[in-house]
Amino acid sequence: LILNAVFIARHINLDRALTLPDVFAKRYGKLVEAMVSCCTITSFLCLLAGNLVGMGAVLAYLLTITPTGAIWMSAVLVFAYTVAGGLYSVAYTDVLQAAVGWLGCMTLAFYSIKNEKITAPPPSIGFPSYKYPDDTTCEMYDGVPCENDVTACCYNTDKWCPSDNKCFYDNGAYPFGDQSHFTDQMTNAYSLTPFPNAVVFNWANIFVLAFGNLAALDFQARCMASKTAKIATIGCAIAGCLTFIVGIPFAYLGSITRVYYGPDSARASFETDSCHIGLGLPTCARWLPDQDGFLKYLTNEVPSFLGTWCLIGIVASSMSSMYFPLLGILFFIR
């Protein structure tokens, strides 16, 4: 939205076009218009499919039905909603949907931020031959010089594991030792488990969405409909700022969901690949992400009315994102 406000919004408005392919047709001709239309329809189909799957996941979890049935139910609801309202669905319901959805998501986000206890586990005691990351942890557990490197401090086997029946150990803090938080989470793929994590793909998604959404019909349609180019530009800039205000607190819910249902949580599940059989822990196992982790957080870990309010906002946003592709495809085909 910010990029659109700076570079594109005023030009879209001044073109007085009805669709994005019209913009290309005025500059490059009918052939380019047809090519852009095909590309746009393809991208809209992908957007529609992704939102149907997302809405289906919510319905499948809440109604305890199969994902396939939930997706078909979502498709019927969105189709009926779009056919019944058309562009009036946008004009008369988006403001209410946005107000209710944003307020619900932000209320839940700030509730979670305020009420979640900020705690970190104590440093790992480790296991036989485990090397402590610093002198403080070494002193805490009475570490001893390592066998292969006397300058390093290792787990005190004589004190903590004198026999198989009396042994205190854990899986250690792989690979860089214990820290209450990592300051390089946005750039280091080894800051958060599982290692390596998806930070590179997350940045790729941000880049693709930042530039790919410049062709999004939902806010370009509003640029086209604005009374003046100045209003189109200001509208995009304000919407971009609101996106930061709503999105940044809401992103916190992803972090807190990780605390409850992530790889380091008590509820985590793993595919057994025991490379440390003596520990009896899945230290080298592959983490199985809980696809319903966020929904479980909303329905189990927060007050029910806040979780429901946030879910209403998510579903409303998904509905809004789906009728635009349907309308856009119909426009382009015509």
Rosetta silent file (secondary structure, phi, psi, omega in degrees, C-alpha in Angstrom):
SEQUENCE: LILNAVFIARHINLDRALTLPDVFAKRYGKLVEAMVSCCTITSFLCLLAGNLVGMGAVLAYLLTITPTGAIWMSAVLVFAYTVAGGLYSVAYTDVLQAAVGWLGCMTLAFYSIKNEKITAPPPSIGFPSYKYPDDTTCEMYDGVPCENDVTACCYNTDKWCPSDNKCFYDNGAYPFGDQSHFTDQMTNAYSLTPFPNAVVFNWANIFVLAFGNLAALDFQARCMASKTAKIATIGCAIAGCLTFIVGIPFAYLGSITRVYYGPDSARASFETDSCHIGLGLPTCARWLPDQDGFLKYLTNEVPSFLGTWCLIGIVASSMSSMYFPLLGILFFIR
SCORE:     score description
SCORE:     0.000 S_00000001
   1 L     0.000  -42.110  177.954    0.000    0.000    0.000 S_00000001
   2 H   -64.076  -46.126  178.041    2.829    2.419    0.820 S_00000001
   3 H   -61.546  -40.145  179.767    4.619    1.557   -2.439 S_00000001
   4 H   -64.162  -40.446  179.007    1.354    1.925   -4.303 S_00000001
   5 H   -63.818  -38.831 -175.735    0.758    5.336   -2.759 S_00000001
   6 H   -75.605  -40.586 -168.088    4.235    6.563   -3.700 S_00000001
   7 H  -112.348  -29.658 -163.683    4.527    5.203   -7.240 S_00000001
   8 H  -121.996  -37.170 -167.386    1.274    3.949   -8.767 S_00000001
   9 H   -51.999  -47.493 -176.058   -2.011    5.107   -7.181 S_00000001
  10 H   -65.460  -34.620  179.605   -2.271    8.487   -8.921 S_00000001
  11 H   -69.827  -39.897  177.499   -1.515    6.987  -12.341 S_00000001
  12 H   -60.636  -42.577 -179.194   -4.150    4.272  -11.870 S_00000001
  13 H   -67.381  -41.931 -177.351   -6.711    6.913  -10.979 S_00000001
  14 H   -69.621  -22.538  179.286   -5.851    9.214  -13.865 S_00000001
  15 H   -71.707  -19.440 -179.395   -6.190    6.376  -16.384 S_00000001
  16 L    54.184   40.747  179.611   -9.928    6.123  -15.600 S_00000001
  17 L   -91.145  162.693  176.874   -9.758    2.373  -16.173 S_00000001
  18 L  -100.768  -27.372  179.160  -12.188   -0.238  -14.874 S_00000001
  19 L  -138.749  164.167  178.420   -9.723   -3.138  -14.554 S_00000001
  20 H   -64.320  -40.710  176.018   -5.974   -3.549  -14.406 S_00000001
  21 H   -57.692  -29.756  176.469   -5.777   -5.088  -17.904 S_00000001
  22 H   -61.065  -36.576  179.854   -7.383   -1.864  -19.177 S_00000001
  23 H   -62.195  -43.529  179.396   -4.376    0.040  -17.864 S_00000001
  24 H   -71.053  -33.881 -178.971   -2.017   -2.126  -19.919 S_00000001
  25 H   -63.255  -38.386 -179.031   -4.296   -1.986  -22.966 S_00000001
  26 H   -65.201  -27.544 -176.054   -4.080    1.806  -23.111 S_00000001
  27 H  -100.020  -34.586 -169.848   -0.304    1.677  -23.217 S_00000001
  28 H  -123.945   -4.103  176.125    0.592   -1.559  -25.015 S_00000001
  29 L   100.754  177.478 -174.618   -2.454   -2.709  -26.986 S_00000001
  30 H   -68.406  -35.834 -178.848   -4.954   -5.551  -27.003 S_00000001
  31 H   -61.597  -46.855  178.873   -2.429   -8.391  -27.118 S_00000001
  32 H   -65.018  -36.834  177.345   -0.782   -7.279  -23.878 S_00000001
  33 H   -60.058  -43.325  179.338   -4.233   -6.756  -22.367 S_00000001
  34 H   -65.284  -40.168  179.531   -5.149  -10.376  -23.164 S_00000001
  35 H   -65.387  -44.848  179.090   -1.861  -11.652  -21.727 S_00000001
  36 H   -63.821  -38.182  178.420   -2.276   -9.632  -18.540 S_00000001
  37 H   -60.963  -43.987  179.182   -5.868  -10.847  -18.235 S_00000001
  38 H   -63.547  -43.576  178.609   -4.730  -14.482  -18.417 S_00000001
  39 H   -63.830  -40.472 -178.400   -1.999  -13.888  -15.839 S_00000001
  40 H   -67.663  -42.404  178.050   -4.418  -12.054  -13.569 S_00000001
  41 H   -61.526  -41.830  178.533   -7.065  -14.775  -13.787 S_00000001
  42 H   -61.384  -46.159 -179.403   -4.425  -17.390  -12.941 S_00000001
  43 H   -66.525  -36.648  177.948   -3.202  -15.411   -9.932 S_00000001
  44 H   -65.454  -37.727  177.202   -6.773  -14.793   -8.787 S_00000001
  45 H   -62.154  -41.089  178.064   -7.499  -18.514   -8.958 S_00000001
  46 H   -65.493  -42.671  178.289   -4.471  -19.174   -6.736 S_00000001
  47 H   -62.574  -43.754  179.385   -5.561  -16.425   -4.328 S_00000001
  48 H   -62.868  -43.777 -179.689   -9.083  -17.819   -4.239 S_00000001
  49 H   -62.928  -43.516 -179.907   -7.829  -21.360   -3.652 S_00000001
  50 H   -62.179  -42.272  179.440   -5.540  -20.262   -0.821 S_00000001
  51 H   -69.932  -34.893  176.410   -8.315  -18.382    0.946 S_00000001
  52 H   -63.726  -41.076  177.937  -10.743  -21.274    0.499 S_00000001
  53 H   -64.480  -42.474  179.563   -8.233  -23.621    2.114 S_00000001
  54 H   -63.915  -46.802  178.258   -7.671  -21.158    4.958 S_00000001
  55 H   -66.132  -36.577  176.888  -11.356  -20.626    5.615 S_00000001
  56 H   -62.575  -36.526  178.794  -11.912  -24.357    5.247 S_00000001
  57 H   -63.591  -40.249  178.342   -9.292  -25.020    7.922 S_00000001
  58 H   -64.575  -47.971 -178.816  -11.166  -22.755   10.347 S_00000001
  59 H   -65.673  -39.412  179.981  -14.533  -24.371    9.606 S_00000001
  60 H   -62.313  -39.192 -179.722  -13.102  -27.900    9.723 S_00000001
  61 H   -71.259  -45.312 -175.551  -11.637  -27.265   13.170 S_00000001
  62 H   -71.638  -36.926 -175.437  -14.677  -25.506   14.615 S_00000001
  63 H   -99.065   -1.488 -178.060  -17.305  -27.852   13.144 S_00000001
  64 L    50.651   51.861  175.350  -15.175  -31.045   13.356 S_00000001
  65 L  -118.913  172.650 -178.213  -15.802  -31.922    9.727 S_00000001
  66 L   -69.839  149.565  177.975  -13.419  -33.083    7.018 S_00000001
  67 H   -57.101  -38.929  179.922  -11.180  -30.454    5.370 S_00000001
  68 H   -62.772  -46.151  178.138  -12.659  -31.288    1.953 S_00000001
  69 H   -62.448  -37.858  179.848  -16.206  -30.759    3.180 S_00000001
  70 H   -66.912  -37.798  178.869  -15.181  -27.512    4.889 S_00000001
  71 H   -66.077  -43.052  177.805  -13.605  -26.182    1.687 S_00000001
  72 H   -64.206  -38.529  176.645  -16.749  -26.939   -0.315 S_00000001
  73 H   -62.476  -42.240  178.078  -18.838  -25.271    2.364 S_00000001
  74 H   -61.743  -41.664 -179.079  -16.590  -22.205    2.167 S_00000001
  75 H   -62.857  -42.994  179.961  -16.930  -22.123   -1.608 S_00000001
  76 H   -64.323  -43.757 -179.061  -20.738  -22.211   -1.431 S_00000001
  77 H   -62.595  -45.310 -177.996  -20.832  -19.451    1.211 S_00000001
  78 H   -67.839  -40.969  179.326  -18.473  -17.170   -0.711 S_00000001
  79 H   -62.539  -45.571  179.419  -20.254  -17.750   -4.015 S_00000001
  80 H   -63.438  -40.234  179.829  -23.650  -16.964   -2.469 S_00000001
  81 H   -63.568  -42.090 -177.767  -22.212  -13.900   -0.744 S_00000001
  82 H   -71.435  -46.922 -178.390  -20.669  -12.602   -3.959 S_00000001
  83 H   -64.623  -38.410 -177.249  -23.658  -13.283   -6.225 S_00000001
  84 H   -69.262  -38.583 -173.648  -26.104  -11.802   -3.722 S_00000001
  85 H  -106.785  -31.893 -176.523  -24.188   -8.598   -3.140 S_00000001
  86 L    56.599 -138.838  179.923  -21.721   -8.072   -5.990 S_00000001
  87 H   -66.468  -22.427  176.869  -19.971   -4.739   -5.678 S_00000001
  88 H   -65.735  -27.142  175.482  -22.534   -3.715   -3.072 S_00000001
  89 H   -59.428  -37.167  179.005  -20.924   -6.334   -0.818 S_00000001
  90 H   -71.564  -48.640 -171.643  -17.808   -4.196   -0.965 S_00000001
  91 H   -66.117  -40.050 -170.488  -19.518   -0.849   -0.569 S_00000001
  92 H  -102.644  -17.515 -175.785  -21.812   -1.668    2.330 S_00000001
  93 H  -112.821  -21.953 -175.763  -20.121   -4.419    4.306 S_00000001
  94 H   -62.569  -39.578 -179.002  -16.357   -3.842    4.107 S_00000001
  95 H   -62.381  -46.729  179.478  -16.391   -0.927    6.543 S_00000001
  96 H   -64.719  -44.643  179.252  -18.313   -2.954    9.139 S_00000001
  97 H   -60.123  -44.844 -178.657  -16.190   -6.053    8.523 S_00000001
  98 H   -63.888  -45.023 -178.279  -12.981   -4.064    8.823 S_00000001
  99 H   -62.467  -48.265 -179.062  -14.081   -2.292   12.008 S_00000001
 100 H   -66.204  -46.071 -177.023  -15.237   -5.488   13.731 S_00000001
 101 H   -65.964  -49.869 -179.606  -12.320   -7.586   12.470 S_00000001
 102 H   -60.961  -45.803 -178.277   -9.541   -5.121   13.202 S_00000001
 103 H   -62.702  -40.331  179.107  -10.897   -4.281   16.629 S_00000001
 104 H   -65.636  -45.968 -179.213  -11.238   -7.962   17.538 S_00000001
 105 H   -64.687  -42.520 -179.399   -7.763   -8.911   16.352 S_00000001
 106 H   -69.357  -38.206  178.357   -6.123   -5.920   18.047 S_00000001
 107 H   -61.331  -45.323  178.524   -8.032   -6.461   21.302 S_00000001
 108 H   -64.721  -41.683 -178.968   -6.879  -10.072   21.454 S_00000001
 109 H   -60.832  -48.007 -178.557   -3.315   -9.110   20.533 S_00000001
 110 H   -69.897  -32.058  174.376   -3.033   -6.490   23.287 S_00000001
 111 H   -62.104  -46.007 -178.629   -4.710   -8.820   25.779 S_00000001
 112 H   -65.921  -40.576  179.728   -2.136  -11.505   25.016 S_00000001
 113 H   -62.574  -40.792 -176.311    0.759   -9.038   25.165 S_00000001
 114 H   -75.220  -35.806 -170.207   -0.365   -7.720   28.546 S_00000001
 115 H   -99.426  -13.156 -179.845   -1.270  -11.015   30.214 S_00000001
 116 L   -76.734  130.840  178.977    1.353  -13.417   28.920 S_00000001
 117 L   -73.951  130.839  178.900    4.119  -14.067   31.422 S_00000001
 118 L   -90.982   97.046 -178.389    7.555  -13.288   30.030 S_00000001
 119 L  -130.735  156.325  175.071    9.595  -16.229   31.248 S_00000001
 120 L  -134.834  143.276  179.930   12.505  -18.236   29.965 S_00000001
 121 L   -66.810  157.302  176.890   13.579  -21.711   31.113 S_00000001
 122 L   -66.946  162.216  177.786   16.761  -22.053   33.162 S_00000001
 123 L   -57.016  147.674 -179.088   19.953  -22.967   31.345 S_00000001
 124 L   -67.181  137.157  174.298   20.176  -26.609   30.312 S_00000001
 125 L   -73.546  -26.109  176.895   22.008  -28.916   32.662 S_00000001
 126 L    87.116 -159.288 -176.257   23.050  -30.921   29.615 S_00000001
 127 L  -150.203  170.692 -179.393   24.142  -34.538   29.372 S_00000001
 128 L   -50.283  127.503 -179.435   27.436  -36.480   29.495 S_00000001
 129 L    79.834    2.313  177.978   30.049  -34.685   27.345 S_00000001
 130 L   -68.879  133.736 -178.588   27.766  -31.649   26.900 S_00000001
 131 E   -97.965  124.883 -179.348   29.785  -28.440   26.629 S_00000001
 132 L   -74.178  144.176 -173.572   28.425  -25.454   28.541 S_00000001
 133 L   -75.845  -22.784 -177.426   28.065  -22.228   26.537 S_00000001
 134 L  -154.327  170.453 -177.311   29.470  -19.853   29.171 S_00000001
 135 H   -66.610  -33.286 -179.013   31.153  -19.650   32.594 S_00000001
 136 H   -62.766  -46.424  178.729   27.924  -18.738   34.398 S_00000001
 137 H   -66.907  -37.024  178.269   26.187  -21.942   33.326 S_00000001
 138 H   -59.726  -46.573 -179.565   29.342  -23.911   34.069 S_00000001
 139 H   -68.280  -34.696 -179.272   29.448  -22.602   37.638 S_00000001
 140 H   -60.291  -37.621 -176.369   25.696  -23.159   38.094 S_00000001
 141 L  -110.828   18.223  177.963   26.063  -26.897   37.448 S_00000001
 142 L    51.712   52.721 -179.159   29.608  -27.376   38.800 S_00000001
 143 L   -65.883  161.908 -178.878   31.020  -28.180   35.395 S_00000001
 144 E  -125.599  160.929  177.042   34.362  -29.845   34.880 S_00000001
 145 E   -58.663  140.339 -179.488   37.047  -29.528   32.170 S_00000001
 146 L   -71.322  150.491 -178.225   36.121  -31.400   29.017 S_00000001
 147 L   -65.025  -41.497 -176.528   38.049  -34.544   28.187 S_00000001
 148 L   -90.845  -11.278 -179.902   38.988  -33.434   24.662 S_00000001
 149 L  -151.668   96.955 -173.861   39.418  -29.746   25.476 S_00000001
 150 L   -68.697  -13.444  178.566   40.482  -28.847   29.014 S_00000001
 151 L   -81.704  -14.358  179.370   39.895  -25.152   28.334 S_00000001
 152 L   -98.807  161.616 -178.171   36.161  -25.790   27.891 S_00000001
 153 E  -110.892  130.284 -175.508   33.647  -26.650   30.615 S_00000001
 154 E  -124.201  171.660  177.907   31.517  -29.796   30.364 S_00000001
 155 L   -56.462  135.274 -179.097   28.761  -31.691   32.169 S_00000001
 156 L   -88.019   92.003 -176.239   29.812  -33.091   35.549 S_00000001
 157 H   -63.337  -40.016 -178.384   29.055  -36.785   35.091 S_00000001
 158 H   -61.641  -34.331 -177.596   30.285  -37.776   38.576 S_00000001
 159 H   -86.190  -43.507 -170.418   27.877  -35.353   40.235 S_00000001
 160 H   -98.792  -16.703 -179.083   24.817  -35.485   38.012 S_00000001
 161 L  -143.818   61.699 -178.454   24.929  -38.986   36.548 S_00000001
 162 L   -68.338  -23.891  179.018   26.806  -41.321   38.910 S_00000001
 163 E  -153.115  165.421 -179.395   24.691  -44.298   37.795 S_00000001
 164 L   -64.525  -27.801 -178.253   21.982  -45.177   35.308 S_00000001
 165 L   -85.375  -10.296 -178.761   19.390  -45.202   38.081 S_00000001
 166 E  -138.337   80.012 -173.438   20.355  -41.769   39.365 S_00000001
 167 L  -136.281  126.603  178.345   20.982  -39.501   36.425 S_00000001
 168 L  -112.165  118.438 -179.593   19.908  -35.890   35.886 S_00000001
 169 L  -158.859  166.889  172.500   20.143  -34.597   32.323 S_00000001
 170 L  -143.161 -171.463 -173.057   18.241  -32.922   29.531 S_00000001
 171 L   -85.869    7.492  178.523   18.680  -32.473   25.800 S_00000001
 172 L    72.037  178.444 -179.869   20.943  -29.445   26.092 S_00000001
 173 L  -115.465   83.948 -176.857   20.510  -26.233   24.166 S_00000001
 174 L   -79.919  140.241   -2.865   21.492  -27.104   20.610 S_00000001
 175 L  -105.723   -5.216 -169.988   23.400  -25.660   18.878 S_00000001
 176 L  -119.162   16.358  177.652   24.586  -22.425   20.516 S_00000001
 177 L    89.086  177.810 -174.617   23.624  -22.683   24.163 S_00000001
 178 L   -83.313  138.898  170.505   20.924  -21.060   26.267 S_00000001
 179 L  -147.525  143.974  178.842   19.674  -17.530   25.787 S_00000001
 180 L   -68.455  -30.700  173.769   16.502  -15.896   27.081 S_00000001
 181 L  -157.324  158.387  179.059   16.024  -14.389   23.621 S_00000001
 182 L  -111.018  127.531 -175.393   17.872  -14.116   20.333 S_00000001
 183 L   -83.878   -8.908 -177.039   18.369  -10.647   18.879 S_00000001
 184 L  -112.649   33.334 -177.173   19.024  -11.869   15.335 S_00000001
 185 L   -63.344  -26.737 -177.143   15.802  -13.812   14.749 S_00000001
 186 L   -79.861  -11.999 -175.786   15.043  -11.821   11.595 S_00000001
 187 L  -128.073  -22.135 -174.003   18.287  -12.780    9.878 S_00000001
 188 L  -103.499  118.065 -178.798   19.683  -15.948   11.462 S_00000001
 189 L   -71.767   -5.450 -179.955   18.126  -19.253   10.414 S_00000001
 190 L  -111.669   16.317  179.241   19.597  -20.862   13.544 S_00000001
 191 L   -79.953  -36.162 -176.980   18.086  -18.501   16.126 S_00000001
 192 L  -125.643  144.396  176.474   14.847  -20.443   16.584 S_00000001
 193 L   -72.091  155.332   -7.167   14.067  -24.132   16.369 S_00000001
 194 L   -76.167  152.508 -176.286   13.770  -26.132   14.202 S_00000001
 195 L   -96.874  135.091  -15.117   17.222  -25.572   12.715 S_00000001
 196 L   -75.126  148.645 -179.379   17.488  -24.217   10.098 S_00000001
 197 L   -88.834 -172.023 -170.401   14.177  -22.379   10.306 S_00000001
 198 L   -97.138   28.820 -175.774   12.188  -20.693    7.531 S_00000001
 199 H   -61.601  -34.783  179.484   13.435  -17.116    7.966 S_00000001
 200 H   -65.301  -43.478  179.449   14.690  -16.980    4.352 S_00000001
 201 H   -67.935  -33.294  177.388   11.296  -18.083    3.019 S_00000001
 202 H   -64.155  -42.613  177.465    9.555  -15.587    5.296 S_00000001
 203 H   -65.641  -38.114  177.540   11.600  -12.745    3.827 S_00000001
 204 H   -62.206  -40.568  178.268   10.872  -14.072    0.336 S_00000001
 205 H   -63.531  -41.751  179.313    7.141  -14.030    1.128 S_00000001
 206 H   -62.229  -43.081 -179.673    7.359  -10.444    2.372 S_00000001
 207 H   -64.115  -46.138 -178.731    9.177   -9.394   -0.798 S_00000001
 208 H   -63.923  -42.618 -179.795    6.709  -11.191   -3.075 S_00000001
 209 H   -68.160  -37.938 -178.022    3.681   -9.783   -1.254 S_00000001
 210 H   -62.013  -42.125 -177.065    5.116   -6.256   -1.168 S_00000001
 211 H   -96.371  -35.442 -179.771    5.600   -6.104   -4.931 S_00000001
 212 H   -66.565  -33.996 -178.574    3.135   -8.730   -6.159 S_00000001
 213 H   -74.402   -3.444  173.138    0.218   -7.094   -4.378 S_00000001
 214 H   -64.023  -19.692  176.762    0.724   -3.956   -6.446 S_00000001
 215 H   -99.374   14.848 -179.173   -1.458   -5.823   -8.945 S_00000001
 216 L   -75.038  128.343 -176.026   -4.109   -6.627   -6.327 S_00000001
 217 H   -69.895  -28.759 -172.142   -7.553   -5.653   -7.553 S_00000001
 218 H   -60.677  -46.257  178.529   -8.981   -5.013   -4.089 S_00000001
 219 H   -94.548  -19.508  172.929   -7.129   -1.766   -3.436 S_00000001
 220 H   -68.524  -31.694  176.095   -6.444   -0.841   -7.073 S_00000001
 221 H   -62.721  -35.803  178.181  -10.219   -0.831   -7.584 S_00000001
 222 H   -71.674  -32.785  174.417  -10.435    1.765   -4.846 S_00000001
 223 H   -64.774  -41.922  179.123   -7.731    3.811   -6.566 S_00000001
 224 H   -64.233  -36.261 -175.041   -9.761    3.670   -9.774 S_00000001
 225 H   -85.261  -10.379 -178.316  -12.935    4.712   -7.942 S_00000001
 226 L   -63.835  148.033 -177.250  -11.365    7.600   -5.990 S_00000001
 227 L   -64.563  -38.826 -179.580  -12.598   11.074   -6.943 S_00000001
 228 L  -136.408  164.317  177.534   -9.099   12.420   -7.522 S_00000001
 229 H   -64.162  -34.133  179.571   -5.553   11.119   -7.859 S_00000001
 230 H   -65.219  -42.828  178.366   -4.676   12.879   -4.601 S_00000001
 231 H   -63.830  -39.332  178.372   -7.414   11.056   -2.699 S_00000001
 232 H   -61.460  -43.276 -179.389   -6.230    7.729   -4.167 S_00000001
 233 H   -66.051  -47.860 -178.697   -2.673    8.427   -3.018 S_00000001
 234 H   -64.212  -39.224  179.520   -3.666    9.586    0.472 S_00000001
 235 H   -60.841  -43.850  178.527   -6.047    6.639    0.865 S_00000001
 236 H   -65.249  -40.121 -179.841   -3.319    4.108    0.096 S_00000001
 237 H   -64.240  -44.452  178.628   -0.881    5.843    2.455 S_00000001
 238 H   -64.021  -43.016  179.070   -3.399    5.862    5.323 S_00000001
 239 H   -62.500  -38.111  177.998   -4.317    2.210    4.662 S_00000001
 240 H   -63.459  -42.608  178.017   -0.637    1.277    4.688 S_00000001
 241 H   -64.948  -41.041  177.471   -0.112    2.936    8.064 S_00000001
 242 H   -62.822  -34.840  178.104   -3.208    1.218    9.458 S_00000001
 243 H   -61.619  -41.643  176.484   -1.846   -2.099    8.207 S_00000001
 244 H   -64.570  -42.817 -177.239    1.282   -1.598   10.322 S_00000001
 245 H   -63.194  -40.665 -179.616   -0.791   -0.567   13.346 S_00000001
 246 H   -82.678  -41.136 -171.135   -3.011   -3.649   13.101 S_00000001
 247 H   -71.678  -39.059 -176.227   -0.496   -6.125   11.678 S_00000001
 248 H   -65.279  -49.432  175.630    2.435   -5.699   14.064 S_00000001
 249 H   -61.895  -37.957 -178.732    0.468   -6.451   17.279 S_00000001
 250 H   -65.499  -33.098  178.408   -1.386   -9.270   15.503 S_00000001
 251 H   -62.190  -25.428  177.861    1.928  -10.826   14.428 S_00000001
 252 H   -60.124  -30.787 -179.043    2.693  -11.242   18.134 S_00000001
 253 H   -63.403  -29.520  174.936   -0.025  -13.896   18.266 S_00000001
 254 H   -65.133  -39.431  178.798    2.130  -16.057   15.999 S_00000001
 255 H   -66.837  -42.547 -178.183    4.963  -15.839   18.513 S_00000001
 256 H   -71.679  -30.227  174.603    2.756  -16.659   21.463 S_00000001
 257 H   -63.996  -36.800  177.275    1.206  -19.570   19.569 S_00000001
 258 H   -62.046  -35.737  178.762    4.726  -20.908   19.128 S_00000001
 259 H   -62.150  -40.908 -175.776    5.175  -20.797   22.924 S_00000001
 260 H   -85.666  -32.737 -172.555    2.119  -22.993   23.429 S_00000001
 261 H  -132.292   14.656 -179.623    2.288  -25.255   20.368 S_00000001
 262 L   -84.400 -173.609 -175.344    5.778  -24.815   18.894 S_00000001
 263 L   -67.409  -21.202  179.878    8.715  -27.254   18.815 S_00000001
 264 L  -100.050    7.789 -177.482    9.862  -26.327   22.333 S_00000001
 265 L   -88.472  164.841  178.405    6.415  -26.589   23.926 S_00000001
 266 L   -69.069  -18.281 -177.677    5.059  -29.378   26.103 S_00000001
 267 L   -95.048    2.262 -176.095    2.477  -30.124   23.384 S_00000001
 268 L   -65.831  145.841  176.256    5.005  -30.608   20.581 S_00000001
 269 E  -118.451  148.330 -176.358    4.966  -33.836   18.562 S_00000001
 270 E  -136.593  152.784  170.933    7.928  -35.403   16.810 S_00000001
 271 E   -92.054  115.449 -169.401    8.688  -38.121   14.327 S_00000001
 272 L   -59.248  129.167  175.899   11.020  -40.368   16.236 S_00000001
 273 L  -153.013   64.019 -166.704   14.603  -40.401   15.022 S_00000001
 274 L   -68.968  100.273  174.615   16.440  -40.997   18.267 S_00000001
 275 L   -91.825   -6.029  175.553   20.059  -40.015   17.776 S_00000001
 276 L  -129.988   71.342 -173.563   20.394  -39.700   21.535 S_00000001
 277 H   -59.699  -35.289 -177.933   18.814  -42.906   22.783 S_00000001
 278 H   -61.456  -28.083 -179.650   20.333  -42.539   26.259 S_00000001
 279 H   -80.466  -22.715 -175.802   18.334  -39.373   26.883 S_00000001
 280 L    67.730   20.289 -178.730   15.031  -40.896   25.928 S_00000001
 281 L  -124.261  151.409 -177.547   14.197  -37.591   24.228 S_00000001
 282 L   -82.007   57.581 -176.178   13.664  -36.771   20.539 S_00000001
 283 L   -60.511  -32.451 -179.662   16.715  -34.519   20.333 S_00000001
 284 L  -112.097   16.867 -178.964   17.250  -35.318   16.692 S_00000001
 285 L   -80.140  158.740  177.770   13.643  -35.997   15.775 S_00000001
 286 E   -87.770  125.537  179.933   11.748  -34.054   13.142 S_00000001
 287 E   -70.073  136.089  177.763    9.189  -31.690   14.592 S_00000001
 288 E  -103.824   99.622 -177.151    5.629  -32.191   13.343 S_00000001
 289 L   -58.677  141.454  177.022    4.015  -28.730   13.245 S_00000001
 290 L   -84.990  108.508 -176.737    0.482  -28.520   14.592 S_00000001
 291 L   -63.661  -21.968 -179.606   -1.563  -27.186   11.685 S_00000001
 292 L  -104.555   17.177 -175.428   -4.307  -26.106   14.099 S_00000001
 293 H   -55.863  -47.486 -178.367   -1.973  -24.518   16.648 S_00000001
 294 H   -65.876  -40.692  178.603   -3.263  -20.969   16.198 S_00000001
 295 H   -65.795  -36.522  177.070   -6.893  -22.084   16.255 S_00000001
 296 H   -66.127  -37.307  177.419   -6.220  -24.084   19.413 S_00000001
 297 H   -63.078  -43.405 -178.097   -4.685  -21.013   20.997 S_00000001
 298 H   -67.129  -30.978 -174.576   -7.764  -18.941   20.150 S_00000001
 299 H   -99.338  -13.269 -175.053  -10.191  -21.553   21.488 S_00000001
 300 H  -122.369  -28.250 -169.676   -8.258  -22.897   24.487 S_00000001
 301 H  -106.091  -10.685 -178.841   -5.756  -20.371   25.834 S_00000001
 302 L  -125.695  163.211  176.741   -7.646  -17.041   25.803 S_00000001
 303 L   -53.861  139.688 -171.590  -11.116  -15.966   26.997 S_00000001
 304 H   -59.747  -36.958 -177.392  -13.705  -17.472   24.679 S_00000001
 305 H   -69.820  -32.748  177.200  -15.298  -14.170   23.660 S_00000001
 306 H   -70.916  -42.223  177.779  -11.914  -12.746   22.606 S_00000001
 307 H   -62.644  -42.068  178.802  -11.027  -15.868   20.653 S_00000001
 308 H   -65.182  -42.054  179.716  -14.430  -15.861   18.945 S_00000001
 309 H   -59.681  -44.414  179.273  -14.139  -12.153   18.150 S_00000001
 310 H   -65.948  -40.407  178.258  -10.761  -12.682   16.535 S_00000001
 311 H   -62.948  -38.216  177.277  -12.048  -15.664   14.536 S_00000001
 312 H   -61.714  -42.846  177.753  -14.936  -13.549   13.237 S_00000001
 313 H   -62.423  -40.313 -179.900  -12.416  -10.965   12.068 S_00000001
 314 H   -66.190  -45.743 -179.887  -10.295  -13.608   10.327 S_00000001
 315 H   -64.775  -40.812  178.648  -13.289  -15.159    8.543 S_00000001
 316 H   -62.087  -41.795  177.954  -14.603  -11.715    7.529 S_00000001
 317 H   -64.053  -40.204  179.052  -11.203  -10.820    6.107 S_00000001
 318 H   -65.272  -40.838  177.451  -11.070  -14.097    4.212 S_00000001
 319 H   -60.845  -43.852  179.891  -14.543  -13.501    2.758 S_00000001
 320 H   -62.402  -35.998 -178.924  -13.480  -10.029    1.647 S_00000001
 321 H   -75.208  -19.304 -175.718  -10.378  -11.452   -0.015 S_00000001
 322 H   -93.177  -31.346 -177.547  -12.365  -14.082   -1.907 S_00000001
 323 H   -75.725  -22.251  176.444  -15.165  -12.134   -3.533 S_00000001
 324 H   -66.352  -46.364  175.709  -12.711   -9.805   -5.243 S_00000001
 325 H   -59.161  -39.744  179.040  -11.054  -12.622   -7.234 S_00000001
 326 H   -62.707  -46.763  178.995  -14.493  -13.939   -8.220 S_00000001
 327 H   -65.042  -39.844 -179.373  -15.648  -10.529   -9.393 S_00000001
 328 H   -63.145  -43.212  179.305  -12.329   -9.877  -11.098 S_00000001
 329 H   -61.833  -42.304  178.533  -12.440  -13.132  -13.055 S_00000001
 330 H   -62.741  -41.034  179.222  -15.985  -12.357  -14.212 S_00000001
 331 H   -62.751  -45.003 -176.293  -14.948   -8.864  -15.325 S_00000001
 332 H   -68.289  -37.471  178.536  -11.934  -10.139  -17.252 S_00000001
 333 H   -64.506  -40.208  178.435  -13.890  -12.904  -18.967 S_00000001
 334 L   -67.813    0.000    0.000  -16.508  -10.400  -20.083 S_00000001
